[in-house]
C-alpha cells in the first residue's frame, strides 16, 4: 500500500530516485521491475507487476470486436512500459514519458494505494483538493 507525497528530483539522465518509504512498500517478491504508464491528468502511474497485471487483465477482457474497446486496449498498451529499479533505487523515465507528464527537475511522488503517481509540481497542485472543508464535503458525498 502506497501513501503520502514526497518531493523528489530527476537527474540529468532522467533517473528518479524513489523515496525510501515508497521503495520499502514495494513487495520483495516484485523484484526490480515496475510498470510505468502515461496516466490520467498528465501524470505517470507506476505499478508493481502484480497490480499492473490486475489492470492489464481487465483491459485484455474487453472485446476486440468493439471499436471503442479496441481503441481503449490499443491506447492502454502503447502507453505502458516496463522499467527497472537499479541498485541505487533509481528508475529511468523514458524521454517521451517525461515530456507527456512535463517532468523536469522537480517531481512530486504520490502514493495512491495500489499505484504511485509521478507529477510535475504545478500540475499536481491543479489536481488535488487543497481546502479541508471541500475534501470533507466530497468524502461525505461519496463515502456516506
NORCORQUI-V232217 format. One line per field, one symbol per residue. phi: phi as a letter, one per 20 degrees, with the letter a starting at -180 (. if undefined). psi: psi as a letter, one per 20 degrees, with the letter a starting at -180 (. if undefined). Layout:
BEGIN
phi=???
psi=???
END
This chain:
BEGIN
phi=.dbmcbecceegenedefggffffefggffmeecddcfdfmmddddcfgffffffgffffffefedgfffffggffffdcbeccfefemdceeggffgfgeledeecedcfcnebdddcfgfffffdceeegfffgfffffede
psi=pprrqqprqprhijqpppqghgghipqhihbiprppqoaqkkrqppqrgghghgghhgghiqpiipgghggggghghijqqpqppahjkqqpoqghhgggjlpdgppppppleirpqpqphghghikrohohggggghgggij.
END
